[in-house]
Amino acid sequence: MPNTFYIEDIDGCEFVVSKIVGRMLISFHRNADGYETGLIHCVYPDGSQCTKTEEEAQGKLDSGEWTVIRG
């Protein structure tokens, strides 16, 4: 099934299943002043965090490496 989620559709945060790390959260990254940086903030099961560009994140969704879980 093709990806039907677009990174611009993040609503606060989204639960994601990654084929590599398992469950994780993604959201728009904000700097210390609360402004969006244009990056995607990823929080992994062990509590570690990283950022990805919107293009990188969309590529992971499109390739099937990430699947957004919607209730």
C-alpha positions, 0 to 999 in steps of 0.5 A, spaced: 500 500 500 503 506 498 504 511 503 498 516 504 501 520 509 505 527 508 510 530 513 506 536 512 500 533 516 503 532 522 498 534 528 502 535 534 506 529 534 505 522 530 506 515 533 511 511 527 513 504 527 520 504 524 522 497 520 529 499 524 528 502 531 521 500 532 516 505 535 518 512 535 515 519 535 515 524 530 514 532 531 516 538 528 522 541 531 522 547 535 528 551 537 529 554 544 525 560 543 519 555 540 520 557 533 519 551 528 526 550 525 524 546 518 526 540 521 523 533 524 524 531 531 524 524 532 524 521 539 526 513 539 524 508 544 530 509 548 529 516 549 535 518 544 533 524 539 535 526 533 532 531 527 531 529 520 530 534 514 522 534 512 525 531 505 529 525 509 523 524 513 518 524 507 523 519 504 522 514 509 515 514 509 514 513 502 519 508 502 515 504 507 521 504 512 516 509 517 509 507 518 504 513 521 499 509 526 493 513 526 487 511 531 
